[in-house]
Structure formats: structure tokens, C-alpha cells
């Protein structure tokens, strides 16, 4: 397998979205909570990375696994996808690769590869009673070596907090436990549910407070002042907003774009989190699939559209949960979030 160093590739201003042609997809496996590579290790050379799993396939010098999947091709037929699975030095399935397949662009290549492989990983998981966890993935346009890859920003090491000001409040402790559950989880779906549950809980607290204030207006005539909470739209203001939540750190343009995705900048917070709006819609899709009557919404968490939608809104969902926590319980955090 030839490895082409990324810094040696001649690029003729390729379309970053890709064009119709041949693509390659690579999936690096890992055990949940046991990352196979350092969390801050950023590279697109998947051929040089070695993952891990609970699935033993044998000596990497002697064996690899052929995995064939098929999907409807839109013409009353099926399109075959031939994946190859490779072992690490200990003989466990390490990564799964499809070397070449046709796609319209990078996004289409991602959708095809995910929709072909993820149901197979789910079958492996249920038949063997083990996780089948994708730690990182990459899509490569073969003509240009243009890449799209997943990458999870690492957590920063922190000084232990002073707990003296943490309120003995049942709601706060519930929210804190949900936040910790979200951070501890490898599942984006479960993370989203935890963070949105915090948003929903604090929204109800604020609505109840507003109801009481409105009743007070009827008695005193003093109308309460409620500031409009709008997400910043300017990049510098967005970075400043994120620093009030996560502390003083550098935020790349890519990281900021992940939080303020899909035109979220400039939107009212209440508009984003209200029933039937974007975040609530994603939550409901996950809940219908995992927790409620799945017959109501025919979804699967293996579907690439679902995976993409959750990944698109998860960073903002987490940030809004933390924003509302710091606003509602400013004493616990030492500094409040300005309205």
C-alpha cells in the first residue's frame, strides 16, 4: 500500500467539495474510552495509523478480512462496496478501508461509505456482544488527494475547582450529573440527549420564573426587563463568547465554525432551542430512535444523514447547555455569563 506524504502532493486548486470521480474511505477502529492514538494527534495519513477493537482476526502478516456491502443504486439495482479489514500487531481488527469507489463529491462519498459500512459494524457488534467503535474516519478524493476527516478536539488539563460555592440544589446536581455523563460518553447521540436535557431543564426553570414575574406585574405594574439572548455573528465576538464558557484558549476558525454551524450565528437562543426548532428536532429524532416508539420515525443511528446532523449540532448544543448553566448558577462557576 503506497503512502503519499500530504505535503508532497501537487494541488491545482481542487474544488474543496470534490467532483465526480474515484474516492477512498478509511475507518480507524478503537475501543470506547481507549483511544488508539493520542487525542491531539492530527494526521490524514491513515495508512500509518493502527487502531484497535475487540474483534480478533489473526496475524496481520497473514490475513485481512474482505467485507462486502451493497446499497440500492437508485436504478432498481444494488451497488457493491468491497471493504478490507486489517489487523493490528496483536491480531485485532484495526481499520477498515475501501480503496476505490465512485461518488459525485466528498459528501456523497461519505454518505455512501457510512451507509454501507455502519450497518455491518452493528451486525458485528450484536453477533459478538462487543462494541464496534469508529474512532476516526477519512474520505479522500483520489484525483486530488483532497481530504475530509473527523477529529475530536482534546480536553485541556485544568486546575481542580473550589467547590465551596456550589449550591446544594437538586436541579443543579441533576444538571451536573447530566453534563458529566455527556462528557464521559463516546456516543454523540447520548451526548446530545444529555446536553439538551440540561437546556430543556433550565428553560423550564426560566419559564416558571417568567410566569411568576408576569403575575407580579399584574400586582405592581412594574414590567420585568428580559434581555434578548442572541448568539454572536462576528467571528471575534464568537471567539470571545466561547472564551467566557471554556476559558482563555485559542479557537481556530474551523473550531468556531463547528460551534456556530448552519447559520446559528445571529440567531436568538430561544429560537434555536424552542420546541420543533433545530436542536429540539434533532433531540426528538434521537429519542424516537432510541427511547420512544421507533415505528413513529423510521430512523437508524447508522444512517449517514443522522450521523451528520447530530455531529453538526452537537458542539452548539453542548455550548448552550454550559452557557445556560453558567447564567443560572453563576455563583457556582465563580463568574457569571453576561446577558
C-alpha positions in Angstrom: 0.0 0.0 0.0 1.7 3.2 -1.2 1.7 6.2 1.2 1.9 9.6 -0.4 3.1 12.3 2.0 0.4 15.0 2.2 3.0 17.8 1.9 4.3 16.5 -1.4 1.0 16.4 -3.2 0.7 19.0 -6.0 -2.7 20.7 -5.7 -4.2 22.6 -8.6 -6.8 24.4 -6.6 -9.2 21.5 -6.4 -12.8 22.0 -5.5 -12.9 21.5 -1.7 -16.2 19.8 -2.0 -14.8 17.3 -4.6 -16.1 16.4 -8.0 -17.5 13.2 -9.6 -14.8 10.6 -9.6 -13.0 8.0 -7.5 -12.8 8.1 -3.7 -11.3 6.2 -0.9 -12.7 5.8 2.6 -10.8 4.7 5.8 -12.2 4.0 9.2 -9.9 3.6 12.2 -11.4 1.5 14.9 -10.9 1.9 18.7 -12.2 0.6 22.0 -14.5 3.0 23.7 -12.6 5.2 26.2 -9.3 3.6 25.0 -8.2 5.8 22.0 -5.7 4.0 19.8 -3.8 7.2 19.1 -3.0 10.3 21.2 -6.0 12.6 21.4 -4.1 15.6 19.9 -2.6 13.5 17.1 -3.8 15.1 13.9 -2.8 13.4 10.6 -4.5 12.5 7.4 -2.2 9.5 6.7 -4.5 6.8 7.9 -2.2 4.1 6.3 0.3 4.8 9.0 -2.2 4.6 11.9 -3.2 1.5 13.8 -6.5 1.1 15.6 -7.9 -1.5 18.0 -11.1 -3.4 18.6 -12.5 -6.4 20.5 -12.6 -8.5 17.2 -9.7 -10.9 16.7 -9.0 -11.7 13.0 -5.4 -13.1 13.2 -1.8 -12.4 12.3 -1.6 -9.1 10.3 1.1 -10.6 8.1 -1.1 -13.5 7.0 -4.7 -12.3 7.0 -7.1 -9.5 6.2 -10.9 -9.5 6.1 -13.0 -8.9 3.0 -16.3 -7.2 3.8 -18.8 -6.8 1.0 -21.8 -4.5 1.4 -24.4 -3.3 -1.0 -26.8 -0.4 -1.2 -29.6 0.4 -3.6 -28.2 2.3 -6.6 -31.4 4.2 -7.4 -32.0 2.2 -10.6 -33.8 -0.8 -9.1 -30.4 -2.5 -8.5 -27.6 -2.6 -6.0 -24.1 -1.2 -5.8 -21.4 -3.3 -4.2 -18.8 -2.0 -1.8 -15.7 -4.0 -1.1 -14.1 -3.1 2.2 -10.9 -4.7 3.5 -10.3 -5.0 7.3 -6.7 -5.1 8.6 -5.4 -6.3 12.0 -3.1 -4.5 14.4 0.1 -6.2 15.7 -2.0 -8.1 18.3 -4.3 -9.5 15.6 -7.4 -7.4 16.4 -9.4 -5.6 13.7 -7.7 -2.2 13.4 -9.1 -0.4 10.4 -11.4 -0.9 7.5 -10.8 0.6 4.1 -12.5 0.8 0.8 -9.7 1.7 -1.7 -11.8 3.0 -4.6 -15.4 3.7 -5.4 -17.4 6.2 -7.4 -19.1 9.2 -5.9 -20.4 12.6 -7.0 -18.3 14.6 -4.4 -16.8 14.2 -0.9 -20.2 14.4 0.9 -21.7 11.8 -1.4 -18.6 9.6 -0.8 -19.1 10.0 2.9 -22.8 9.1 2.8 -22.1 6.0 0.6 -19.3 4.7 2.8 -21.1 5.3 6.1 -24.4 3.8 4.8 -22.6 0.7 3.5 -20.3 0.1 6.5 -22.1 1.1 9.6 -24.9 -1.5 9.4 -22.2 -4.1 9.1 -20.4 -2.8 12.2 -23.8 -3.0 14.0 -24.2 -6.6 12.9 -20.6 -7.4 14.2 -21.5 -5.8 17.5 -24.7 -7.6 18.1 -23.5 -11.0 16.9 -20.3 -10.9 19.1 -21.7 -8.8 22.0 -18.8 -6.3 21.8 -18.6 -2.6 20.7 -17.6 -1.8 17.2 -16.5 1.7 17.6 -15.1 4.1 14.8 -12.5 6.3 16.5 -11.8 8.4 13.3 -12.6 8.3 9.6 -11.3 9.9 6.5 -12.6 10.4 2.9 -10.0 11.0 0.1 -10.7 12.2 -3.4 -8.1 10.1 -5.3 -7.6 12.6 -8.2 -6.6 15.5 -5.9 -5.9 13.8 -2.5 -8.4 16.3 -1.1 -9.5 15.1 2.3 -12.4 15.2 4.7 -11.7 13.7 8.1 -13.1 13.5 11.6 -11.2 15.0 14.5 -12.3 15.4 18.1 -10.8 18.4 20.0 -9.0 17.2 23.1 -9.9 18.3 26.6 -7.5 20.6 28.3 -6.0 19.8 31.7 -7.4 22.0 34.4 -6.7 23.0 38.0 -9.1 21.4 40.4 -12.1 23.8 41.2 -13.0 25.2 44.5 -16.3 23.6 45.5 -17.3 25.9 48.3 -19.7 27.9 46.2 -21.5 25.0 44.6 -25.2 25.3 45.6 -26.9 22.4 47.4 -29.6 22.5 44.8 -31.3 19.3 43.5 -31.7 20.8 40.0 -28.1 21.8 39.8 -26.9 18.4 40.9 -29.1 16.8 38.2 -27.7 19.1 35.5 -24.1 18.5 36.7 -24.6 14.7 36.5 -26.0 15.0 33.0 -23.1 17.2 31.9 -20.6 14.7 33.3 -22.4 11.8 31.6 -22.2 13.7 28.3 -18.5 14.4 28.6 -17.8 10.8 29.6 -19.7 9.3 26.7 -18.3 8.2 23.3 -21.8 8.3 21.8 -22.7 11.6 20.1 -26.4 10.6 20.3 -26.2 10.1 24.1 -24.1 13.3 24.5 -26.8 15.3 22.6 -29.5 13.9 24.8 -27.6 14.8 28.0 -26.8 18.3 26.9 -30.2 19.0 25.5 -31.8 17.7 28.7 -29.9 20.4 30.6 -31.1 23.1 28.1 -34.7 21.9 28.5 -34.5 21.8 32.3 -33.1 25.3 32.6 -35.6 26.6 30.0 -38.4 25.3 32.2 -36.9 27.0 35.3 -36.7 30.3 33.4 -40.2 29.9 32.1 -41.6 29.3 35.6 -39.7 32.4 36.8 -41.1 34.5 34.0 -44.6 33.3 34.8 -44.2 34.4 38.4 -42.8 37.7 37.3 -45.7 38.3 34.9 -48.1 37.6 37.8 -46.2 40.2 39.8 -46.7 42.7 37.0 -50.4 42.4 37.5 -50.0 43.4 41.1 -47.3 46.2 40.9 -47.4 47.3 37.3 -43.6 47.0 37.1 -42.8 45.2 33.9 -39.7 42.9 34.2 -36.8 43.5 31.9 -35.6 40.5 30.0 -32.6 40.9 27.8 -32.7 39.3 24.3 -30.2 36.5 24.1 -28.7 36.4 20.7 -25.7 34.3 19.6 -22.8 36.5 18.2 -22.4 36.6 14.4 -19.0 38.2 14.2 -16.0 35.8 14.4 -14.2 37.8 17.0 -17.3 38.1 19.1 -17.9 34.3 18.7 -14.4 33.6 20.0 -15.0 35.9 22.9 -18.3 34.2 23.7 -16.6 30.8 23.6 -13.9 32.0 26.0 -16.5 33.0 28.6 -17.6 29.4 28.5 -14.4 27.4 28.2 -11.7 29.8 29.5 -8.9 31.6 27.7 -7.8 29.4 24.8 -7.2 29.8 21.1 -10.1 29.0 18.9 -9.3 28.1 15.3 -11.7 29.2 12.5 -12.6 25.5 12.0 -13.5 25.0 15.7 -15.6 28.2 15.7 -17.4 27.1 12.5 -18.2 23.8 14.1 -19.9 25.5 17.1 -21.8 28.2 15.0 -22.7 25.8 12.2 -25.7 26.1 9.9 -26.1 29.8 10.3 -26.6 29.7 14.1 -24.7 33.0 14.5 -27.0 35.9 15.0 -29.9 33.6 16.0 -31.9 34.0 19.2 -31.0 31.3 21.7 -34.7 30.7 22.5 -35.4 30.3 18.8 -32.8 27.6 18.5 -33.9 25.6 21.5 -37.7 26.1 21.2 -40.0 23.1 20.6 -39.8 21.9 16.9 -36.8 24.1 16.2 -33.4 22.7 15.1 -32.0 21.4 18.4 -35.3 20.1 19.6 -35.9 18.4 16.3 -32.5 16.5 16.5 -33.3 15.5 20.1 -36.7 14.1 19.0 -35.1 12.1 16.2 -32.7 10.5 18.6 -35.4 9.9 21.2 -37.8 8.3 18.7 -35.0 6.1 17.5 -33.6 5.1 20.9 -36.1 5.8 23.6 -39.6 6.0 22.1 -41.7 4.1 19.6 -39.3 3.7 16.7 -42.3 2.9 14.4 -43.2 6.6 14.5 -40.0 7.7 12.8 -38.2 5.1 10.7 -34.6 6.2 11.6 -31.4 4.3 12.3 -28.4 5.7 14.0 -26.3 4.1 11.3 -27.7 6.4 8.6 -25.1 9.0 7.4 -27.7 11.8 7.3 -28.5 11.2 11.0 -24.8 11.0 11.9 -24.1 14.2 10.1 -27.0 16.1 11.6 -26.1 15.1 15.2 -22.4 16.0 14.6 -23.4 19.3 13.0 -25.5 20.5 16.1 -23.7 18.8 19.0 -21.0 21.4 19.6 -23.6 24.2 19.8 -25.9 22.0 22.0 -23.0 21.5 24.5 -22.1 25.2 24.4 -25.6 26.3 25.0 -26.0 23.9 27.9 -22.9 25.3 29.5 -24.0 28.9 28.7 -27.3 28.4 30.5 -25.7 26.6 33.4 -23.2 29.5 33.9 -26.0 32.0 33.6 -28.4 30.2 36.0 -25.7 29.2 38.6 -23.1 31.9 38.2 -22.0 31.6 41.9 -21.0 28.0 41.4 -18.8 28.9 38.5 -17.2 31.9 40.1 -18.0 34.2 37.3 -21.3 34.7 35.6 -22.1 34.8 31.9 -23.2 38.3 30.8 -26.7 38.6 29.4 
